[in-house]
Amino acid sequence: MTTVYERPRALTPAQTHYCPGCTHGIVHKLVAQAIDALGVEGRTVGICPVGCAVMAYDYFACDMVEAAHGRAPAVASGIKRALPDSVVFTYQGDGDLAAIGTAETVHAAARGENVTVIFINNGIYGMTGGQMAPTTLPGMVTQTTPRGRDVADAGFPIRVCELLSTLDGVAYAERVSVDSVPNIKKARAAIQKAFTCQMEKKGFSIVEVLSTCPTNWGLTPVEAMQWLRDNMVPYYPTGVYVDRTEKGVRP
Ligand SMILES: Cc1ncc(C[n+]2csc(CCOP(=O)(O)OP(=O)(O)O)c2C)c(N)n1
């Protein structure tokens, strides 16, 4: 087990391409720490999204596969079924998972696929310059909602953990935030629990991570963290939404 200050073995020494204050890097580290702690680097397969984390394969030292936009849960399902002893995770943003990939996400969860989804909710399409995402908050300014998201026109945000918690195939769903050291520790525990859930063949697991995008939110890194606390956390409450890891959901 590495300490919080060391680079986990499951992370490469590649220099980050993420913007200052972006929390993708923190979450990469937490995933790598889970891989280290569970000793599964040699049999872990990660699925990259299309989005800012499209090049996550440069950072994780395990096997990585690139999926078409939103299709990571379908690719993960196939890999897990072909290699049942592997540990398979997807790493997806809100545009990838909750817009173009909604069907793949919902159906992989409904099937109880024994995979782990790491879901980065930063409320915006980061990679493409800050368009509205399904998780963009009401009133939030984006490139495509310059006067703020008007729910009368653009509809309401999707709360992914709440939505998926209605599905019997979901063994574990937790929402966490990475805005403080205590919350980062909770996020690390949640990610490790989700991987353990999969290793014990209990069913679909998802950890949603409330994240920042200072560049497209138009804020400094410090302001973005505060904005997350003041706006994202109240709308997307953190906590465990489903925990069926005792019995599992798979026959
Ligand atoms: C089929 C297809 N449609 C649209 C795009 C353009 N595109 C690239 S990334 C992206 C959204 C990324 O946003 P998100 O998933 O929230 O991740 P983030 O960049 O914020 O981490 C879109 C729409 C694409 N690459 N492929």
The ligand as a Gaussian input file, in Angstrom:
#p B3LYP/6-31G(d) Opt

LIG

1 1
 C      -19.744000      10.492000     -31.590000
 C      -19.158000      11.761000     -31.005000
 N      -19.956000      12.806000     -30.739000
 C      -19.456000      13.934000     -30.208000
 C      -18.124000      14.032000     -29.942000
 C      -17.547000      15.319000     -29.378000
 N      -17.201000      15.210000     -27.975000
 C      -15.938000      14.929000     -27.576000
 S      -15.787000      14.946000     -25.917000
 C      -17.404000      15.361000     -25.701000
 C      -18.003000      15.582000     -24.336000
 C      -17.075000      15.378000     -23.195000
 O      -17.639000      15.793000     -22.000000
 P      -17.644000      14.920000     -20.703000
 O      -18.016000      13.514000     -21.003000
 O      -18.505000      15.613000     -19.699000
 O      -16.128000      14.855000     -20.217000
 P      -15.110000      16.007000     -19.786000
 O      -14.420000      16.419000     -21.048000
 O      -15.871000      17.102000     -19.110000
 O      -14.172000      15.308000     -18.834000
 C      -18.055000      15.466000     -26.931000
 C      -19.474000      15.827000     -27.091000
 C      -17.297000      12.916000     -30.245000
 N      -15.985000      12.932000     -29.996000
 N      -17.838000      11.794000     -30.766000

